[in-house]
Amino acid sequence: MQTYQQEAMQRLRELLADPSSDPVEIAATYVTVLSEQLVQFARQSYRRDGAGVIEIDLRGIDLRTATGTAPIAYYPADAGSDEWPENVDEVLESYNPASEVVVLLFQDQSGPQIFVLE
């Protein structure tokens, strides 16, 4: 685990222990903790399916009490979804799939968040 991921894991523990923590910040920190695995998953999927998006669907999941794994899937860019934000097409056109990963995070507290990881 990279140093930034270790720091994110510590921050995630702090956020999860504080009942007043913002669920959006918790989810964004969760993405950082998983970033190395997400990048590896996306690279494998890119070789198989071409450019695309990793979706993490946390709707209905409270990370404070969740057990198991969150639904994480890779979708080719041309698969699209009505749930994807309009600007995801622009992100997909400008990102470099050889070195970057586009992640869409869905949760109950906000609209979809877009992350571009390296």
C-alpha positions as CSV (number, residue, x, y, z in Angstrom):
1,M,0.0,0.0,0.0
2,Q,1.3,3.4,-1.0
3,T,2.0,6.1,1.6
4,Y,-0.9,8.2,0.4
5,Q,-3.2,5.2,0.7
6,Q,-2.0,4.6,4.2
7,E,-2.8,8.2,5.1
8,A,-6.2,7.9,3.4
9,M,-6.9,4.7,5.4
10,Q,-6.1,6.5,8.6
11,R,-8.3,9.4,7.6
12,L,-11.1,7.0,6.6
13,R,-10.9,5.4,10.1
14,E,-11.2,8.8,11.7
15,L,-14.2,9.7,9.5
16,L,-15.9,6.4,10.2
17,A,-15.5,6.9,13.9
18,D,-17.1,10.4,13.8
19,P,-20.9,10.2,13.5
20,S,-20.9,13.8,12.2
21,S,-18.6,13.0,9.2
22,D,-19.9,14.0,5.8
23,P,-20.8,10.8,3.9
24,V,-19.5,12.4,0.7
25,E,-16.0,12.9,2.2
26,I,-16.1,9.3,3.6
27,A,-16.9,8.0,0.1
28,A,-14.2,10.1,-1.6
29,T,-11.6,8.9,0.9
30,Y,-12.8,5.3,0.3
31,V,-11.9,5.8,-3.4
32,T,-8.4,7.0,-2.4
33,V,-7.9,3.9,-0.2
34,L,-8.9,1.6,-3.1
35,S,-7.1,3.7,-5.8
36,E,-4.2,1.2,-6.5
37,Q,-6.6,-1.7,-6.9
38,L,-9.0,0.4,-9.0
39,V,-6.1,1.3,-11.4
40,Q,-5.1,-2.3,-11.7
41,F,-8.7,-3.4,-12.4
42,A,-9.2,-0.7,-15.0
43,R,-6.0,-1.5,-16.8
44,Q,-7.0,-5.2,-17.1
45,S,-10.5,-4.2,-18.3
46,Y,-9.1,-1.6,-20.7
47,R,-7.0,-4.3,-22.4
48,R,-10.1,-6.5,-22.7
49,D,-12.9,-4.0,-23.4
50,G,-11.3,-0.7,-24.4
51,A,-11.7,2.7,-22.8
52,G,-14.3,2.9,-20.1
53,V,-15.4,3.8,-16.6
54,I,-15.3,2.1,-13.2
55,E,-18.5,2.4,-11.3
56,I,-18.7,2.2,-7.6
57,D,-22.3,2.1,-6.4
58,L,-22.7,3.0,-2.7
59,R,-26.4,3.8,-2.9
60,G,-28.1,2.2,0.0
61,I,-24.8,1.4,1.6
62,D,-23.6,3.2,4.8
63,L,-19.8,2.7,4.9
64,R,-19.9,3.1,8.7
65,T,-21.8,-0.2,9.1
66,A,-21.2,-2.0,5.8
67,T,-19.6,-5.4,5.7
68,G,-18.4,-7.2,2.6
69,T,-17.6,-5.4,-0.7
70,A,-19.2,-2.5,-2.5
71,P,-20.5,-3.1,-6.1
72,I,-17.6,-2.2,-8.4
73,A,-17.8,-2.8,-12.1
74,Y,-16.1,-1.7,-15.4
75,Y,-18.2,-0.5,-18.3
76,P,-16.8,0.4,-21.8
77,A,-17.3,4.0,-22.7
78,D,-19.7,3.2,-25.4
79,A,-22.0,1.3,-23.0
80,G,-23.0,4.5,-21.3
81,S,-25.8,4.9,-18.9
82,D,-28.6,7.4,-18.3
83,E,-27.2,7.6,-14.8
84,W,-23.8,8.9,-15.9
85,P,-23.4,12.6,-15.6
86,E,-23.4,14.5,-18.9
87,N,-19.8,15.7,-18.5
88,V,-18.4,12.1,-18.2
89,D,-18.2,12.0,-22.1
90,E,-15.8,15.0,-22.0
91,V,-13.7,13.3,-19.3
92,L,-13.6,10.1,-21.3
93,E,-12.5,12.0,-24.4
94,S,-9.6,13.8,-22.6
95,Y,-8.2,11.1,-20.3
96,N,-5.3,8.8,-21.2
97,P,-6.5,5.2,-20.6
98,A,-2.9,4.0,-20.6
99,S,-2.1,6.0,-17.4
100,E,-5.4,7.2,-16.0
101,V,-8.6,5.7,-14.7
102,V,-12.1,7.3,-14.7
103,V,-14.2,6.4,-11.6
104,L,-17.9,7.2,-11.1
105,L,-19.0,7.1,-7.5
106,F,-22.7,6.8,-6.9
107,Q,-24.1,7.4,-3.4
108,D,-27.4,8.6,-1.8
109,Q,-26.1,11.9,-0.5
110,S,-25.1,13.5,-3.8
111,G,-25.1,13.1,-7.5
112,P,-22.4,11.0,-9.2
113,Q,-18.9,12.1,-8.5
114,I,-16.2,11.7,-11.1
115,F,-12.6,10.9,-10.1
116,V,-9.6,10.6,-12.5
117,L,-6.9,8.4,-10.9
118,E,-3.3,7.9,-12.1
